[in-house]
Amino acid sequence: MDIKQKASLFAISSAATLSASKFLVGYKSGSMAVITSGLDSMLDVFMSVMNLIAIRKAAEPADKNHLYGHGKIEDLAAIVQALVIIFAGAVVVYKACANFINNVFINYTFFDAVVMFLSIIFSFFISKRLRRVGEVTGSNSLKVDALHYATDLYSNSAAFAAILVSYYTGVYFFDNLFAVAIGGYIIFQALKILKSALYILIDTSIPEEVCKKIDTIIENMPMPYAGYHDMRSRYTGNKKYIDFHLLVCRTANIEEAHNMADKIETEIHREFKDIDIMIHIEPCPHDCDMTEKTCKVIKLKREKGGY
């Protein structure tokens, strides 16, 4: 079992314990804030289980039917999770509004406050561990999961505050108000996750700052490098893919051109680990004496301050 799977199992077991505790305490007291937080924790379990399954599947090597691997399974899992969360958030908002309209009585207990306080502490440590592992491994699923647990810090704090305010003022409006706020925040975060996952599934390009760094690496290659064009990029899970046409001086033989492509790949991999590079080699289209002194590409670079 790798570090990503261990992190997911840690999150699942912790969130399952929190969810069961919140539902039990919230059901006895009737607090929508606590029940809503319990639902949020249950969704955490659902998300983490899906992430664990997706991570295991995405880690499988490429096969004859999936030559680019299984990385997009992580993003498909994120889409399903986001849709479920949006639906759950809408249910929470509806239920809280109905309770407010019907003036439903809430009988708070000491355990309502205790379980919410413990939830704040647990959410902090779960989020911290998932974020650290996500950054080390480059897993988008774990980063998304860490973000969700980080939002739990706010939702649990809001529920804790709602319990205290409602208990000491006797006004249950605050409990329902915080439940609506938490539900709305859950929906907002889920929409962001949905947008990010959809962008990857439709082969959105890698970030512009990454492209600029790659451009700098390629453009700093020495002779027989003569330029490049038609660069394309996309994501598959946490892995990046780029391809482009590399122009090589006509004086270069096949071995020299291949070595140039290898050097570019090595330099890019030194900067970015999880990236797959495909290079198509072409002869330089410019007419010159084909020497470093007369190379038109080098002259253009000098004019631009590149050399």
N, C-alpha and C positions, 0 to 999 in steps of 0.2 A: 504493500500500500504506500503510495507516494505522499509527499507533504500536502498536496492539494486535497487529496481524499481525506487525509487525517483532519485537516482544517474544517472540511465540510461536515464530517461526523461530529466534531466538537460543537459546531454551530447547531446541528440537528438535535443532539441530546440536550443541550442547554435550552434551546427554544422550546422544545417539547415539554420540559419541566416547567418553564415559565407559563406556557399556554394553559396547561392543566391547572396550575395554581390560580391563575387569574380567572378562569371560567368558574372554578369552584367557589372562590371568594365573591366574585361579581354576581353569580347566580343567587347566592344567599342574601346579599345586600340589595340587589336590584340596581346597582350602579352601572349606567351605560358607559361611563368613562372606563371602568375596569373591564367590562365585558368587551368593549371595543378594543382595548389594549390586548385582551386575550385573543381576540380574533386576529389582530395584527401579529401576535406571536405564533398563532397557528399558521398564518400565511408564511411566516418566517420558516417554519418547519417544512411547509410545502415547497417553498423556493429552494431551500437548502437540499432537500431530497432530490429535486429535479436537477439542481446543479451537480450533485454527486453523480447522478446517472449520466448527465451530459458530459461531465469531465471524464468519466471512465470511457464513454463511447468516443469522445473526441480524441482521446489519447491513443486510440487504436491506430496502427500504421495504415498507410494507404493500401488499397487493394485494387484489383483489376476493374472493379465497378466504381471506385472512388479514388481516382488517381491523385486528386488534390487533398486527400485525407478526409476526416470527418469533423473538421473544426466548426463548421456552421451549425452543428447540432447544439452547441452552447448557445448560439443566438436564437435558434428556434425555441429552446427552453426558456430563454429570457422573454420572448414574445408571449408564450403561453402564460408564464408567471405574471406578466404585466396585465394581461387581459383579466385573469382571475382576480388580481388585486383591485383593478378598477371596479369590477362588479361588486366585490366585497366592500369597498369603500362607499359605493353608492347605497348599498344596503344599510350600512352603518349610519349614514347621513339621514336616510329615510326613517330608520327606527328611532333615532334621537329626536327628530322633529315630531314624530308621532307621540313619543313619551312626553314631550313638552306640551303639546296640544291637549293631551289627555290628563296632564298633571299627575303622572305616575309617581307614587311614593317610593323613596329610597331609604333603606334602613342601613346606614353605614356601620361597619364594625372596625375594630382595631386592625384586623388583618387586611382590610382594603389598603390602608396606608403602608403597611409592612411589605405586602407583596409588590406594590408599585415601586417602593424604594429599592427593593432588591432587584427589580427589573432594570432600573436605571444602571445599577452597578454591573449586572450581567451583560447588558447591551453594550456598555463601554468596552469591556474586555473581549467580547465576541467580535465586535467591529474592528478593534485594534489588531487582533490576530488574523482575521480574514484579509484586512487591508495589507498587512505585512507580507503574508504569503502570496497574495495577488500581485503585489509589486515585484516580488522576487521571481515568481514564475511567469508573469505576464498574462495571467488568466483573467479575461474580461468577466467571466461568470463570478469569480470570487470577488472581483472589484465591485461588481454590481451588488452582490450579496453584502459586502462590507458597507456599501452606501446605504442599503436598506436598514441594516442594523444600526447605522449611525443616526438615521432618521428616527429610530425607536427611542433614542435618547430624548428627543424632543417630545415625542408622543407620550412616553412614559412620564416625563417631567410634567407635561400638561395634565395628564390624568391625576398625578399625585397632587398637583396644585388644585385641581377641580375638587378632589375629595376634601382637602383641607378647607377650602373656601366654602364649599357647600355644607360641610359639617358644622363649621363655626357660625355661619350666617343663617343656616336653615333654609336657604334658597336653592332649590335643586336646578334652577335655570343654568347655573354654572356647569353642572355635570353634563347636561345635554349640549351646552354651548361648546365645551371642550371636546365632546364626542364628535360634533359636527366639524370642528376645526381639524381634529385628527383625521377624520374620514376624508376631508377635502385635501389635506396634505398628502395622505396616502395616494389618492387619485393623481395628484400633481406629479409625485415622484414616479408613479407607474407609467404615466404618459411619457416622461423623459426616458425611461428604460425602453419603452416600446419604440420610441423614435430612434434611439441609438441602435437597437437590434435590427430594425427594418432597414436602416441605412446600410448596415453591413451586408444584409441579405441581397440588396440590390446592387452590390459591388461598388459602393462608394469609395472614392479615392482615399488613400492614406493622407494624414494631415499635411498641410502645406509646408509647415516647418521641417517635417521629415524629408519632403521632396527637395527643399532648398539645400539641406545638408548633403543629400545624395548628389544633387547637381554640382555642388562645390567639389565633392570627392572626384566625380567624373571629369569635370573641367580642369582639374589640376594634374591630370595625367600627362606624362611627357610624350614626346615623339615615340612611336608612330601614331599616337592618338590624333584624330582629325575631326572630332566632334561626335555628336549623337543627336537623335531625334525620335519622335513618336514614342515617348515614354508613357506607359500606362501602369496603373497600380490599383490594388484592391485588397480587401481583407477576407480571410476565411477563419473565423474564430479569433484566436489571438495571434494568428500568423499573417504576415504581410506578403504580398506578391507584387513584383514589378517586372516589367519587360520593356526593352527599348532596342533601337537600332544603333549599333556602334560603328562609326566611320573610322577606318584605318588607312594610313598612307599607302598608296599603291606600291611603294617599294617594299613593304613588309610581306614576308611569306606567311604561309598558313600557321606555322608554329609561333611566329612573332605575334600575329593577330590573336591567336589563342591565349598566349601568355598575357597579352594586354587585357583581355577579357577576364582572365583569372585574377590578375592584379586588382582590377576594379571590384570584383566580387569579394576579394579578401579585405579590401579597405572598407567596403560597405558593411560587411559582416563584423568588422572590428567595432563599428559604431552602432550597428543594429543586429541583435542576435537572431530574432525570429523573423527572418525575411528570406523569401525564395526569389532568386534572380534568374531571369532568362534573357540572354543577350544574342541578338542577331547581328552578325558582322557583315559590313558592306565596305567596298573600296571608296576612298575619298573622291567626290565628284569634281573637285577643283583641278584645273590644269596648271602645272608649275614644273620646275626642274626636279621636283620630288627630293629636295634636300631640306635639312632643318633651317638653312639660311634663307631659302626662297619659299618655304611653305606658306601658303596664303592664310591658312588657319592660324599659324603662329603669329603672323603679321597682324591679323585682325585682333588677336588677344592682346598683343602689345599696345595696339591703339586704344584698347579698352582698359588697359592697366592690369591685365591678367598675368603678364609675364614681366 
